[in-house]
Amino acid sequence: MNSVLHWQRDVDLSNANTLRLPAKVEHFAAPETLKALAACVHDAREQGWALNLLGGGSNVLLPARLKGAVIRPRLQQWWLHARNDAVMAYVGAGVNWHSLVMTLAQRGLWGVENLALIPGDCGAAPVQNIGAYGVELSDVLEGVQVMSRHDETLSWLSFDDCAFGYRDSVFKRSLVGEVIITRLALRLSRTARPMLGYGDLSRRVSKQPSSLEIAQSVCQIRREKLPDPTQLPNAGSFFKNPLVSAEKAEKLLASHPGMPHFPQADGRYKIAAGWLIDRCGLKGARFGAFGVHEHQALVLVHFGGGDRAELLQVAERIAATVQARFGIALEIEPRCL
């Protein structure tokens, strides 16, 4: 098996990540079929190259120089399969997530409308278990097709196999470096099932909204709160919303009764990281080439001229400030390749 025609040498990835961090990789390929992807994986293994995967680049922190190879799967095929009221969507890893959400909403299907305008490719969605406005990918995901990095075989992982958690999955733990996500199976519905209990979404839509109206409202809210990465480079939410014990939440609420907090099934509470950063007086703060967005403290922006090392120093400084004031540790959300 020879994929020599698929590879490019010394590729600049500065425009392949939404933070616009300067980055180059020794070998790069963007296979458009499973056969081409298998050839690339085989070739990288035979050459002994370290192999990294890149999707839309919206949730990743790239170093200035990556040794080995980067593959961006461009598997674009997707289709629907009806099961009475339920509809299964089988989606290639290279499909743009937001475009998929809007197309499904336009067809009157329910399940992913709250996840509109989340950037990136579908293949990256299970890794972080993307979520927004009270909905997570795990709420609709039935299975994930993966390719083994060791022998290019394909298999399906069930929902349980994926071991989803808040911004977490098996793909961030035991399967790191083991598989490549090639396809998702999403369980959708023709029956209206609006989820409007998070934030001000319910006030933005009609009494009986369509899935498209909800998706459009989510887009409007996100555009109001989050900077466009094509205009101001960023990776969206930079820190995870921390989970704290009920006792810790009670103590914090005694001092900060207005603190946003969300009960979890395990008895803990999710605290809004953006609120914590804002209360530390850091919203709009600038630290060299990077800064905290002036309207959304959860987003770090790149003004130009910085690199990953400097960004991580800024993140550590912000986390230390929150830790000192609230006794809560913040964890960054984007992956470091």
PLY file of the C-alpha trace (Angstrom):
ply
format ascii 1.0
element vertex 337
property float x
property float y
property float z
element edge 336
property int vertex1
property int vertex2
end_header
0.00 0.00 0.00
1.53 3.32 -1.05
0.05 6.72 -0.27
2.98 8.80 -1.46
0.67 10.82 -3.71
-1.45 11.86 -0.73
1.32 13.55 1.23
2.51 17.16 1.22
5.81 18.20 2.79
6.47 21.06 5.24
2.91 22.35 5.32
1.98 25.60 7.06
-0.96 24.99 9.42
-1.30 28.57 10.64
-4.60 28.93 8.78
-5.73 25.42 9.71
-6.41 26.35 13.34
-8.93 28.99 14.40
-6.51 30.58 16.88
-4.12 31.22 13.97
-1.19 29.95 15.98
1.94 29.64 13.83
2.55 25.97 13.07
4.23 23.75 10.49
4.19 20.00 10.06
6.63 17.76 8.23
3.98 15.69 6.41
0.30 16.47 5.77
-2.53 14.62 4.05
-6.26 15.22 3.63
-7.71 11.91 2.37
-11.24 12.03 0.96
-12.08 8.31 1.04
-11.70 5.48 3.53
-9.29 3.77 1.14
-7.10 6.86 0.94
-7.25 7.30 4.72
-6.17 3.70 5.24
-3.27 4.22 2.84
-2.12 7.30 4.74
-2.32 5.56 8.12
-0.39 2.59 6.76
2.24 4.83 5.22
2.76 6.85 8.42
3.16 3.66 10.42
5.62 2.16 7.93
7.68 5.36 7.93
7.65 5.57 11.71
6.08 9.03 11.69
4.30 10.33 14.78
0.70 10.75 13.65
-1.73 13.49 14.70
-5.28 14.14 13.55
-6.71 17.55 12.71
-10.33 18.43 12.09
-11.56 21.99 11.63
-8.84 23.26 13.97
-11.35 24.94 16.29
-10.44 23.13 19.48
-6.72 22.55 19.21
-3.51 24.30 20.26
-0.72 23.72 17.75
3.02 24.05 18.48
5.28 26.00 16.16
6.71 22.76 14.73
5.08 19.35 14.54
7.28 16.41 13.75
5.86 13.46 11.87
2.52 13.66 10.12
-0.90 15.26 10.37
-3.97 13.77 8.71
-7.19 15.73 8.21
-9.89 13.25 7.16
-12.11 14.83 4.51
-14.80 12.16 4.49
-17.79 14.14 3.25
-20.45 11.53 2.57
-23.58 11.39 4.73
-27.10 10.02 4.44
-30.36 9.51 6.34
-32.17 6.28 7.17
-35.73 6.45 8.47
-36.97 4.26 11.31
-40.61 5.29 11.64
-40.54 8.45 13.76
-36.81 8.10 14.33
-34.29 9.01 11.66
-30.67 7.91 11.71
-28.04 10.18 10.21
-24.80 8.52 9.17
-22.22 11.26 8.81
-18.64 11.25 7.54
-15.95 12.67 9.83
-15.09 15.46 7.39
-18.57 16.98 7.23
-18.78 20.48 8.69
-20.76 20.22 11.92
-22.68 23.50 11.69
-23.67 22.90 8.06
-25.00 19.48 9.06
-27.03 20.91 11.96
-28.65 23.56 9.77
-29.46 21.08 6.99
-31.09 18.67 9.45
-33.08 21.51 11.04
-34.24 22.70 7.62
-35.57 19.18 7.02
-37.60 19.39 10.23
-35.51 16.89 12.19
-34.96 17.26 15.93
-32.00 16.51 18.18
-29.03 18.70 17.31
-30.59 22.15 16.79
-29.17 23.47 20.09
-25.67 22.64 18.82
-25.77 25.07 15.90
-22.74 27.22 15.08
-20.29 25.04 16.99
-17.24 25.13 14.72
-15.28 22.15 13.47
-15.76 18.85 11.66
-18.09 16.04 12.74
-15.19 13.68 13.45
-14.04 15.86 16.33
-17.48 16.14 17.94
-17.37 12.91 19.99
-13.88 13.57 21.32
-15.02 16.53 23.41
-18.65 15.42 23.57
-19.57 18.88 22.30
-22.45 20.59 24.02
-24.39 23.84 24.22
-27.67 25.18 25.60
-28.52 22.11 27.62
-27.76 19.52 24.92
-24.69 17.34 24.40
-23.72 15.20 21.44
-24.11 12.14 23.67
-27.86 12.87 23.85
-28.26 11.88 20.19
-25.23 9.77 19.34
-25.86 6.07 18.81
-22.45 4.95 17.60
-19.07 5.92 16.18
-17.24 4.16 13.38
-13.48 4.10 13.86
-10.40 2.94 11.97
-7.60 1.22 13.84
-4.25 2.95 13.55
-2.57 -0.44 13.86
-4.12 -2.35 10.94
-6.65 0.04 9.29
-9.63 -2.18 10.16
-13.04 -0.55 10.65
-15.37 -1.18 13.59
-18.29 0.46 15.36
-18.28 1.66 18.96
-21.61 1.80 20.77
-22.79 4.68 22.91
-21.63 2.82 26.02
-18.22 2.14 24.46
-17.69 5.88 24.07
-17.89 6.47 27.87
-19.10 10.04 27.50
-18.78 12.62 30.24
-18.79 16.39 30.43
-16.40 17.44 27.62
-14.96 13.95 27.87
-14.98 10.59 26.15
-12.97 7.41 25.68
-11.27 9.16 22.75
-9.47 11.42 25.21
-8.40 8.52 27.39
-7.81 4.86 26.51
-8.29 5.33 22.76
-5.85 8.21 22.36
-3.53 7.24 19.53
-5.44 4.02 18.89
-8.22 4.91 16.44
-9.40 7.49 13.93
-13.06 8.50 13.93
-14.49 8.01 10.44
-18.27 8.24 10.83
-21.02 9.11 13.32
-24.47 7.59 13.73
-26.91 10.18 15.10
-30.39 9.36 16.35
-32.83 12.12 15.35
-36.61 12.49 15.54
-39.45 13.88 13.44
-41.35 14.69 16.65
-40.85 18.14 18.14
-38.71 17.94 21.28
-37.56 21.48 22.03
-34.93 21.92 24.76
-35.31 25.52 25.91
-34.32 25.47 29.57
-30.80 26.83 29.23
-29.97 30.53 29.19
-32.36 32.92 27.48
-33.18 30.60 24.59
-36.85 30.25 25.52
-37.32 34.03 25.26
-35.89 34.08 21.76
-38.33 31.67 20.13
-42.09 31.32 19.62
-44.33 29.15 21.79
-44.12 26.24 19.37
-40.79 26.73 17.61
-39.51 24.59 14.79
-36.09 22.99 15.05
-34.88 25.50 12.45
-36.14 28.45 14.51
-34.24 27.14 17.55
-31.08 26.60 15.51
-31.31 30.11 14.10
-31.87 31.57 17.57
-28.86 29.68 18.93
-26.79 31.13 16.07
-27.99 34.63 16.92
-27.11 34.23 20.60
-23.70 32.77 19.86
-22.88 35.54 17.39
-23.82 38.14 20.00
-21.62 36.56 22.65
-18.74 34.97 20.76
-16.23 36.54 18.36
-16.04 35.29 14.79
-12.72 33.42 14.54
-12.28 34.63 10.97
-12.24 38.19 12.30
-10.63 37.69 15.71
-8.82 34.35 16.08
-10.04 32.21 18.98
-10.86 28.60 19.89
-14.28 29.24 21.40
-14.64 28.31 25.06
-11.07 28.04 26.33
-11.84 26.68 29.80
-14.21 23.94 30.88
-16.99 24.86 33.26
-15.72 23.35 36.53
-17.67 20.80 38.53
-17.74 21.27 42.30
-19.31 19.42 45.20
-22.69 20.50 46.57
-20.92 21.65 49.75
-18.48 23.79 47.78
-21.31 25.28 45.71
-23.29 26.11 48.86
-20.32 27.95 50.37
-19.74 29.92 47.17
-23.42 30.84 46.88
-23.40 32.19 50.42
-20.82 34.76 49.31
-21.96 35.09 45.70
-25.74 34.51 45.52
-25.84 35.47 41.84
-23.32 32.86 40.76
-24.59 30.76 37.82
-24.67 27.14 38.91
-26.24 24.05 37.35
-27.06 20.84 39.26
-25.69 17.60 37.81
-27.05 14.08 38.00
-24.22 12.99 40.32
-25.04 15.67 42.91
-22.28 18.05 41.91
-22.75 21.51 40.43
-21.40 22.95 37.21
-20.11 26.50 37.70
-19.83 29.00 34.83
-16.09 29.47 34.22
-16.74 32.71 32.33
-18.49 34.15 35.37
-15.53 33.25 37.60
-13.06 34.90 35.22
-15.29 37.97 34.88
-15.56 38.33 38.68
-11.76 38.33 38.84
-11.82 41.49 36.72
-10.21 39.81 33.72
-12.88 40.32 31.05
-11.28 42.41 28.31
-7.79 42.10 29.82
-4.89 41.87 27.38
-1.64 40.02 27.93
0.70 40.67 25.02
-0.50 38.89 21.90
-3.49 37.34 23.69
-6.41 38.54 25.74
-9.76 37.76 27.33
-12.61 38.69 25.03
-14.36 41.90 26.03
-17.86 40.37 25.84
-17.24 36.73 26.81
-14.68 35.99 29.49
-14.60 32.30 28.60
-12.96 33.06 25.25
-9.29 33.87 24.79
-8.43 35.74 21.60
-5.23 36.08 19.58
-4.37 39.58 18.39
-1.44 38.30 16.33
2.24 37.59 16.80
1.87 35.03 19.61
2.49 31.30 19.84
1.24 28.37 21.89
3.82 28.75 24.66
2.77 32.35 25.30
-0.93 31.41 25.18
-0.49 28.68 27.76
1.30 31.12 30.05
-1.67 33.48 29.78
-4.06 30.61 30.52
-2.05 29.61 33.58
-2.13 33.20 34.84
-5.93 33.36 34.49
-6.42 29.96 36.15
-4.16 30.96 39.04
-6.19 34.13 39.59
-9.45 32.16 39.72
-7.91 29.57 42.02
-6.70 32.25 44.43
-10.09 33.95 44.66
-12.57 31.08 44.47
-10.54 27.98 45.27
-11.61 26.42 41.96
-9.17 24.93 39.46
-9.84 25.69 35.80
-8.96 23.21 33.07
-8.38 24.23 29.46
-10.74 22.74 26.89
-8.72 22.70 23.62
-6.37 19.79 22.91
-2.62 20.33 22.76
-1.07 18.35 19.90
0 1
1 2
2 3
3 4
4 5
5 6
6 7
7 8
8 9
9 10
10 11
11 12
12 13
13 14
14 15
15 16
16 17
17 18
18 19
19 20
20 21
21 22
22 23
23 24
24 25
25 26
26 27
27 28
28 29
29 30
30 31
31 32
32 33
33 34
34 35
35 36
36 37
37 38
38 39
39 40
40 41
41 42
42 43
43 44
44 45
45 46
46 47
47 48
48 49
49 50
50 51
51 52
52 53
53 54
54 55
55 56
56 57
57 58
58 59
59 60
60 61
61 62
62 63
63 64
64 65
65 66
66 67
67 68
68 69
69 70
70 71
71 72
72 73
73 74
74 75
75 76
76 77
77 78
78 79
79 80
80 81
81 82
82 83
83 84
84 85
85 86
86 87
87 88
88 89
89 90
90 91
91 92
92 93
93 94
94 95
95 96
96 97
97 98
98 99
99 100
100 101
101 102
102 103
103 104
104 105
105 106
106 107
107 108
108 109
109 110
110 111
111 112
112 113
113 114
114 115
115 116
116 117
117 118
118 119
119 120
120 121
121 122
122 123
123 124
124 125
125 126
126 127
127 128
128 129
129 130
130 131
131 132
132 133
133 134
134 135
135 136
136 137
137 138
138 139
139 140
140 141
141 142
142 143
143 144
144 145
145 146
146 147
147 148
148 149
149 150
150 151
151 152
152 153
153 154
154 155
155 156
156 157
157 158
158 159
159 160
160 161
161 162
162 163
163 164
164 165
165 166
166 167
167 168
168 169
169 170
170 171
171 172
172 173
173 174
174 175
175 176
176 177
177 178
178 179
179 180
180 181
181 182
182 183
183 184
184 185
185 186
186 187
187 188
188 189
189 190
190 191
191 192
192 193
193 194
194 195
195 196
196 197
197 198
198 199
199 200
200 201
201 202
202 203
203 204
204 205
205 206
206 207
207 208
208 209
209 210
210 211
211 212
212 213
213 214
214 215
215 216
216 217
217 218
218 219
219 220
220 221
221 222
222 223
223 224
224 225
225 226
226 227
227 228
228 229
229 230
230 231
231 232
232 233
233 234
234 235
235 236
236 237
237 238
238 239
239 240
240 241
241 242
242 243
243 244
244 245
245 246
246 247
247 248
248 249
249 250
250 251
251 252
252 253
253 254
254 255
255 256
256 257
257 258
258 259
259 260
260 261
261 262
262 263
263 264
264 265
265 266
266 267
267 268
268 269
269 270
270 271
271 272
272 273
273 274
274 275
275 276
276 277
277 278
278 279
279 280
280 281
281 282
282 283
283 284
284 285
285 286
286 287
287 288
288 289
289 290
290 291
291 292
292 293
293 294
294 295
295 296
296 297
297 298
298 299
299 300
300 301
301 302
302 303
303 304
304 305
305 306
306 307
307 308
308 309
309 310
310 311
311 312
312 313
313 314
314 315
315 316
316 317
317 318
318 319
319 320
320 321
321 322
322 323
323 324
324 325
325 326
326 327
327 328
328 329
329 330
330 331
331 332
332 333
333 334
334 335
335 336
